[in-house]
C-alpha cells in the first residue's frame, strides 16, 4: 500500500510540472502575436501620416496659385503644321561604268553645267571595234548561206525554161529524183532552124535579119526565112573550100520536121550543101536538187510558156537546213546588235541636264568595271520630304504653299509647294506618318544637304471668339465671373478647402464650353461664352511627385486643347496649335 501511494504522488507531481511548462509556452506565443499586430499598426499609421502630409503640401501649394482675369474677345487663329527636313536636288545621277579600259577623253570639270546627252567620257574601244567587225562578217556569211538555201527552196518548183510543147514527162508523183535527172522535155516546133555553109567570101556581105529563100528537098517547096546568126569561124570542106556557117529560121506551118532537108539562096548566092532542119528549142527539164515529186502540173502535149510551173518537189532536208540557217542568221544579227551596244558603252553621255558635282576619273586613267565616274545634280529646283502624322495628313493637299527657312540663310523665307502626297506610310511605335514632297523653285543661297524648317498653314480663322488656351480646364470648362459679383482682391483669393467640382475662386463658376481650333496662344470658343465675359485662369500650374510613395498630385487646371504634338525626328512635323 505504501508503494502505491508513493507512485500516485509522483504522478501528481509530474502532471503539475508539465502544466507549468505548457502554460509558459502559450504565454510566449500570445506575446509574439501582439507584437506583430503592433508593428503592422505602427507602419500603417506612418504611411497614412506621410500621405496626409504630402496631400496637405499639395493643397497648400494649390492654395498659393495666382489667378489672372481677362475679357473674352475675338482674335485671328491660325493653325500651322511645322517640321524639318533635308534639301535634295530635283534629280541626281551617278554615272557608272560596266566596262574597263583607258580614258581617252573627259572634256568637263566639277562645277560645269552640262546638257542631256553631252559626251562626258570616251574610253579606248579598239577591241570592241574588232569584235564588231567580226560580227558584221559573220552576219554577211550567214545571210549568203540563208539566201542560197532559199534559192534551193525555189528549185523545188520546177519551171519551163522556154515556151513550147511538152513532148515528154519522165517522172510520176511519188518518185524520188536526184540533181540533174530529166523530168520532162519541152519542144518549140513553131519555128524551125537550119544551119548551112556558104562561101566565106560571099558571107562577108550577109547580115543578121537578112531574108533567105529555102527549097525543101523532095517537095521542092520554097520557104522564106531570116538569118538569125552568122558564124565567123571559117571551115574547110571537100579539102579546099573555105566556108562559114549561117543559121536561118523559118516559120513551121506544120509540115516540117527534123528529117527534112533544104538548101538556101541569100542575095543570089546559093549555099554549098544542104542540111537538116532542127527545132529552134528542144530542152530537157532537169531537177536542180534532190527531192520527192509531190505534184505534176502539166501533161504531155500541153503548150507551156517560159517560167510556167511544171513539177513540184518536196525535200525535208532542205526545210530543216533553212530553219537552221535562219536561226544562225538571227544569232549572228543579235551578236552584231550586242556589239553595237557594247561599242556605245565606250562613250558616256550625260543622262540628265545638270551640274557636275563630282568627277572621279580623268584622261589617262585606267578604268575598271563597276566604278562611279561622276555625279550630276539637277539644281533647277530643290525638294524636301516632310513626314506628316496620320491625324494631320488629311489637311495637306497638292498645291499648298509652304514657308521654308534655313539656319544657313538668315532672315530669308523661301516659298515651296506640295507636289506629292504618298500613301505609302511608315509606322513606328504605333504612329504612322506619310511622306509629303515639297518643291522649292527659288533656291538662291540654298544647297542640297542643308537642313531646313517647313511650315504649312492648314487652317486660318479670322475674328473668332477665343480665350487664352490656359483658360480651358479639364473637361472643357472655363472659370467665368458670376453675374452681379464684384471684382475685389478678396474674391480673387482661392479657397483653402475646395472640392474638384467647385470653383477655386469666390465669385466665379465653371462653365462648360465647346472648343474649336487652337494655336499656341488662343483656343476658339464655339459655344458657352459670349464676347465680353470675364474669365479667370491660373498663371502657373504646379505639379510634383512624392518620390517616397509614388503618389502624383495634379492640379485641376490643365490645357485641354485638341490633340497634336511635337515630333522631333528629322523630316517629321509638329502641329503648332492643334487641329479643328
LUMSE-847570 format. One line per 5 residues: number of its first residue (from 0); their letters; for each residue y, x, z of C-alpha. Coordinates in steps of 0.001 Angstrom, whole numbers, m for minus. Layout:
% LUMSE-847570
NUM	A	Y/X/Z  ...
***
This chain:
% LUMSE-847570
0	XXXXX	0/0/0  2419/2769/834  1797/4452/m2512  2527/1246/m4427  5807/688/m2620
5	XXXXX	6855/4192/m3331  6145/3679/m7041  8191/486/m7172  11109/2191/m5511  11043/4926/m8151
10	XXXXX	11126/2348/m10959  14130/634/m9457  15965/3911/m9150  15183/4849/m12772  16400/1495/m14068
15	XXXXX	19639/1815/m12161  20240/5276/m13692  19562/4059/m17223  22020/1176/m16861  24733/3550/m15789
20	XXXXX	24199/5743/m18916  24321/2744/m21307  27475/1469/m19665  29210/4818/m20201  28270/4852/m23933
25	XXXXX	29642/1317/m24501  32949/2249/m22928  33326/5247/m25297  32682/3050/m28385  35305/472/m27337
30	XXXXX	37827/3250/m26732  37368/4693/m30271  37738/1226/m31819  41022/520/m30029  42308/3972/m31009
35	XXXXX	41609/3372/m34733  43325/m7/m34715  46343/1532/m33041  46681/4275/m35625  46484/1751/m38520
40	XXXXX	49192/m383/m36904  51452/2633/m36463  51027/3610/m40168  51799/73/m41337  54903/m33/m39149
45	XXXXX	56101/3287/m40604  55537/2115/m44203  57351/m1168/m43549  60229/642/m41874  60506/3070/m44815
50	XXXXX	60544/227/m47346  63142/m1740/m45454  65234/1385/m45044  65209/2079/m48804  65841/m1571/m49664
55	XXXXX	68799/m1605/m47311  70114/1506/m49032  69778/m260/m52397  71549/m3320/m51062  74276/m1133/m49624
60	XXXXX	74697/633/m52982  74802/m2721/m54774  77464/m3837/m52371  79570/m875/m53463  79603/m1844/m57198
65	XXXXX	83094/m2017/m58660  83788/m5005/m60947  86351/m5443/m63724  87709/m8620/m65211  88617/m9407/m68809
70	XXXXX	89507/m12327/m71021  87149/m13478/m73774  88747/m12530/m77104  87939/m12314/m80786  87072/m8988/m82412
75	XXXXX	85584/m7484/m85556  81962/m6352/m85068  80271/m4023/m87495  76554/m3097/m87245  75612/247/m88739
80	XXXXX	72258/1950/m89322  72509/5710/m88957  70153/8599/m89468  69861/12139/m90682  68039/13958/m93427
85	XXXXX	67921/16982/m95685  69520/17121/m99125  67310/17648/m102147  68165/18260/m105820  67904/15430/m108329
90	XXXXX	64906/17219/m109836  63236/20579/m109417  60646/22501/m111362  58781/25732/m110760  57633/27431/m113982
95	XXXXX	54068/28692/m113500  52005/30736/m115973  48347/30273/m116890  48191/33454/m118976  48632/37167/m118447
100	XXXXX	50488/39781/m120447  53672/41808/m120742  57025/40052/m120686  58906/40832/m123898  61973/38664/m123384
105	XXXXX	63659/36905/m120439  67232/36105/m121538  68577/34482/m118342  69621/35275/m114778  69767/33478/m111470
110	XXXXX	72641/31018/m111381  72577/30382/m115137  72741/26775/m116272  70095/26039/m118916  69354/23038/m121092
115	XXXXX	65966/21447/m121538  63687/23412/m123962  65760/26607/m123579  63482/29660/m124029  63038/31385/m120675
120	XXXXX	60211/33889/m121231  58354/35332/m124196  55019/37047/m123476  53164/39530/m125711  50934/37297/m127856
125	XXXXX	49283/39806/m130234  45775/38973/m129016  46462/35269/m129278  47684/35633/m132886  44478/37485/m133806
130	XXXXX	42380/34721/m132312  44484/32168/m134162  43873/33885/m137498  40122/33927/m136841  40195/30234/m136012
135	XXXXX	42065/29483/m139261  39439/31349/m141301  36651/29502/m139521  38248/26153/m140384  38624/27170/m144045
140	XXXXX	34978/28183/m144337  33752/25073/m142553  35871/22916/m144869  34418/24508/m148003  30883/24050/m146722
145	XXXXX	31556/20438/m145893  33135/19765/m149316  30114/21302/m151087  27792/19034/m149169  29939/16025/m150079
150	XXXXX	29712/17061/m153729  25956/17297/m153395  26017/13821/m151924  27764/12679/m155116  24927/14326/m157075
155	XXXXX	22593/11693/m155642  24335/9284/m158016  23163/10493/m161462  25643/9505/m164221  25730/9663/m168033
160	XXXXX	27287/12881/m169302  28401/11223/m172572  28351/7930/m174424  25206/6997/m176288  21958/5137/m176162
165	XXXXX	19252/5586/m173530  16297/6626/m175608  14001/7624/m172760  13632/7198/m168949  11241/9724/m167442
170	XXXXX	11104/8542/m163752  10433/5355/m161816  11545/4033/m158434  9983/5921/m155523  9452/9184/m157436
175	XXXXX	10440/12430/m155766  12407/14717/m158039  13467/18350/m157888  16612/20072/m159142  16531/20471/m162988
180	XXXXX	13989/17727/m163524  14719/15426/m166549  15376/11849/m165511  16451/10297/m168837  17659/11109/m172368
185	XXXXX	20897/9850/m173992  21496/9972/m177751  24673/9239/m179748  23400/8166/m183207  26636/6576/m184354
190	XXXXX	27796/9913/m185708  25560/12425/m187442  26314/16099/m187722  25212/18639/m190333  25874/22419/m190482
195	XXXXX	25962/24011/m193973  26524/27556/m195280  29428/28288/m197628  30531/31486/m199309  32693/33490/m196940
200	XXXXX	35463/33823/m199489  35581/30058/m200060  35569/29260/m196319  38879/31078/m195924  40575/28042/m197495
205	XXXXX	38778/25483/m195258  40232/23917/m192049  39076/21571/m189328  39662/17929/m190248  39348/18605/m193964
210	XXXXX	37412/15977/m195968  33976/16691/m197359  31576/14806/m199655  27890/14890/m198741  24957/13986/m201021
215	XXXXX	21760/12845/m199299  18675/14358/m200863  16144/11880/m202131  18540/8967/m202316  21440/10935/m203862
220	XXXXX	23759/8771/m201805  27275/10179/m201386  28776/10046/m197880  32252/11034/m196812  32589/13350/m193848
225	XXXXX	35054/15574/m191962  34910/19221/m190977  34514/19368/m187180  34157/23164/m186753  34087/26453/m188703
230	XXXXX	32098/29431/m187511  33977/32612/m188372  30983/34884/m187981  29599/35999/m191332  25870/35867/m192058
235	XXXXX	23797/37396/m194876  21283/35157/m196609  18946/35862/m199527  19582/39534/m198884  23004/39722/m200420
240	XXXXX	25068/36550/m199911  27795/36567/m197203  28243/33113/m195817  29902/31254/m192934  28620/28095/m191252
245	XXXXX	30703/24866/m191433  29840/21745/m189362  30601/18306/m190844  30489/14942/m189021  29705/11680/m190825
250	XXXXX	29509/8080/m189701  25939/6808/m189451  25659/3351/m190870  22112/3158/m189600  20182/4758/m192416
255	XXXXX	20448/8431/m191439  18043/10309/m189211  17318/13905/m188286  14687/14037/m191037  17276/13523/m193772
260	XXXXX	18810/16491/m195626  22075/16760/m197558  24436/19102/m199412  28225/19075/m199349  31230/19838/m201545
265	XXXXX	34544/20842/m199959  37643/21398/m202068  35423/21538/m205194  33319/24221/m203529  29635/23485/m203024
270	XXXXX	27551/24761/m200145  24965/27477/m200697  21984/25450/m199386  21072/22086/m197902  20376/21323/m194227
275	XXXXX	19044/18549/m191955  21247/16031/m190121  21397/16182/m186266  22673/13695/m183738  26159/14621/m182598
280	XXXXX	24911/14374/m178985  21411/14146/m177565  21246/15233/m173941  18690/15216/m171201  19984/13806/m167895
285	XXXXX	18670/16077/m165132  18669/15960/m161314  21001/18436/m159638  19359/18182/m156208  16051/17100/m154767
290	XXXXX	15548/13550/m153555  13726/10277/m153958  14517/7739/m156678  15723/4557/m154952  17240/2764/m157944
295	XXXXX	17330/2947/m161790  20441/1231/m163155  19652/1260/m166951  16782/527/m169287  15627/2288/m172404
300	XXXXX	17682/1193/m175442  20767/398/m173359  24084/1737/m174540  25936/3675/m171862  29405/5143/m171606
305	XXXXX	30358/8513/m170211  30247/8543/m166402  28158/5394/m166098  25678/5337/m163156  22097/5627/m164319
310	XXXXX	19840/6703/m161411  20374/6663/m157616  18630/9243/m155437  18326/9473/m151655  17998/12610/m149544
315	XXXXX	17596/12591/m145729  18060/16339/m145636  21467/16148/m147334  22668/13406/m144967  21623/15467/m141967
320	XXXXX	23325/18539/m143392  26528/16588/m143992  26568/15281/m140407  26001/18767/m139054  28653/20240/m141325
325	XXXXX	31151/17547/m140291  30592/18386/m136617  31004/22072/m137312  34268/21398/m139122  35566/19286/m136234
330	XXXXX	34640/22005/m133751  36477/24552/m135851  39550/22297/m136056  39565/21776/m132267  39255/25503/m131737
335	XXXXX	42218/26029/m134050  44272/23434/m132154  43453/25207/m128902  44570/28500/m130369  47882/26967/m131457
340	XXXXX	48371/25530/m127969  47394/28854/m126447  49958/30613/m128611  52618/28139/m127457  51848/29116/m123854
345	XXXXX	53169/32602/m124542  56643/31114/m124864  58033/29427/m121760  60781/26842/m122154  62820/25068/m119530
350	XXXXX	61197/21692/m118773  64475/20254/m117449  68194/20863/m117650  69465/22572/m114535  70399/25742/m112692
355	XXXXX	68161/28791/m112297  67598/29156/m108551  65011/31942/m108594  63955/34485/m111223  60805/36299/m110137
360	XXXXX	59962/38371/m113264  61975/40419/m115743  61421/42124/m119119  58640/44702/m118989  56831/43188/m116009
365	XXXXX	53094/42657/m116264  52373/39004/m115727  49251/37641/m114042  47883/34136/m114402  48937/31643/m111757
370	XXXXX	52248/33313/m110832  55560/31477/m110409  58065/32778/m112955  61218/30948/m111912  62575/27829/m110210
375	XXXXX	65061/25361/m111709  67123/22766/m109824  68805/19790/m111456  72036/19633/m109447  73664/16824/m111409
380	XXXXX	73312/14820/m108187  71621/15182/m104782  69256/12930/m102900  68119/12403/m99338  65450/10282/m97692
385	XXXXX	66208/8087/m94677  63254/6703/m92719  64167/3159/m91647  62413/1240/m88867  60291/m1750/m89860
390	XXXXX	62614/m4034/m87873  65628/m2934/m89924  64181/m2364/m93403  64895/m5978/m94447  68619/m5233/m94092
395	XXXXX	68501/m2464/m96708  68880/m3306/m100409  69117/m1175/m103527  72740/m531/m104415  74036/m412/m100834
400	XXXXX	76747/2185/m100226  76013/4964/m97737  78507/7212/m95953  77332/10834/m95832  78716/13600/m93610
405	XXXXX	77626/17191/m93174  78430/19645/m90403  78738/22331/m93084  81610/20424/m94729  84128/19361/m92122
410	XXXXX	86484/16403/m92379  84902/15016/m95515  82820/11894/m96090  80700/11518/m99182  79589/8214/m100653
415	XXXXX	75953/7690/m101613  73953/4762/m102878  70499/3398/m102028  68380/3823/m105164  64853/3188/m103913
420	XXXXX	63124/1448/m101007  59488/2491/m100751  56929/27/m99405  54592/2899/m98509  55385/3016/m94811
425	XXXXX	54235/5585/m92257  53044/4538/m88798  53355/6845/m85793  52632/5761/m82210  52732/2112/m83248
430	XXXXX	56103/2385/m85002  56302/2013/m88797  59118/3472/m90873  59825/3148/m94575  61415/5889/m96725
435	XXXXX	64719/4923/m98344  66063/7175/m101109  69817/7752/m101278  71638/9303/m104235  74903/11267/m103885
440	XXXXX	76785/11827/m107149  79891/13557/m105837  78425/16737/m104305  81248/19287/m104129  80560/21509/m101117
445	XXXXX	77013/20212/m100636  73875/22212/m101366  70158/21420/m101370  68646/22023/m97953  71760/21052/m95971
450	XXXXX	71300/18658/m93056  73448/15562/m93341  74075/12353/m91421  73998/8973/m93144  75345/5602/m92059
455	XXXXX	74831/2231/m93714  76975/m777/m92826  74429/m3599/m92741  76467/m6353/m91019  80215/m6803/m90693
460	XXXXX	81656/m9890/m88989  85390/m10375/m88571  87292/m12289/m85880  84228/m13416/m83910  84204/m14455/m80222
465	XXXXX	82948/m11449/m78265  82750/m9792/m74859  82076/m6203/m73763  78386/m5513/m74176  78061/m4588/m70475
470	XXXXX	79250/m8075/m69508  75950/m9682/m70537  73386/m9589/m67743  69633/m10082/m67840  68706/m13423/m69375
475	XXXXX	71905/m13537/m71464  74166/m14542/m68541  77854/m13784/m68090  79945/m13943/m64884  82746/m16433/m65571
480	XXXXX	85604/m17366/m63231  85265/m20848/m61800  87841/m23416/m62694  90650/m23541/m60096  89585/m20304/m58415
485	XXXXX	92418/m17865/m57508  92158/m14231/m58537  92519/m12393/m55203  91230/m8968/m54246  89037/m10580/m51590
490	XXXXX	87312/m12753/m54181  86551/m9710/m56288  84633/m8152/m53375  80867/m8578/m53888  78809/m10484/m51382
495	XXXXX	76891/m8428/m48845  73860/m10728/m48857  73123/m12343/m52193  70262/m13966/m53977  69420/m12755/m57523
500	XXXXX	70228/m16196/m58876  73618/m16361/m57167  76924/m14882/m58300  77693/m11486/m56754  81438/m12300/m56716
505	XXXXX	83339/m15006/m54920  84975/m17426/m57347  82654/m16501/m60242  79487/m18076/m61517  76801/m17125/m64029
510	XXXXX	76995/m18932/m67395  74134/m18934/m69929  75306/m17762/m73370  73860/m17417/m76863  74483/m13969/m78346
515	XXXXX	74618/m12689/m81915  75162/m9242/m83369  76360/m6318/m81282  77551/m2751/m81579  78227/m28/m79023
520	XXXXX	81240/m1883/m77565  81026/m5628/m78119  78450/m8372/m78474  79033/m11628/m80328  79060/m14863/m78296
525	XXXXX	77813/m17747/m80368  77965/m20386/m77624  78508/m20700/m73869  82044/m19250/m73700  85385/m20036/m75239
530	XXXXX	88320/m17876/m76081  90497/m17170/m73027  87705/m17488/m70416  87982/m14844/m67689  84804/m12864/m67122
535	XXXXX	83762/m10135/m64698  81358/m7234/m65194  80280/m4153/m63289  81929/m834/m64066  78810/1101/m63032
540	XXXXX	75177/36/m62698  73284/2200/m60195  69575/2683/m60228  67425/5007/m58223  63810/5646/m57337
545	XXXXX	62243/6353/m53944  60191/9466/m54551  58105/8907/m51430  56693/5462/m52060  57455/4904/m55781
550	XXXXX	59412/1671/m55339  62052/1149/m58042  65203/m837/m57326  67154/m2081/m60381  70438/m3971/m60141
555	XXXXX	70906/m7460/m61541  73381/m6459/m64295  71988/m4953/m67454  72699/m4693/m71145  70858/m7459/m72970
560	XXXXX	71955/m6518/m76467  69438/m7073/m79288  66720/m4551/m79932  67344/m1285/m81701  67231/2259/m80517
565	XXXXX	67833/5836/m81378  65128/7812/m83140  65962/11460/m83076  63442/12947/m85523  64841/14294/m88785
570	XXXXX	65286/11724/m91518  64868/8735/m89201  67511/6199/m88383  69053/4735/m85278  70644/1292/m85039
575	XXXXX	74254/1618/m83905  74799/m1780/m82294  71659/m3791/m82798  70846/m6494/m85352  71893/m10076/m85813
***
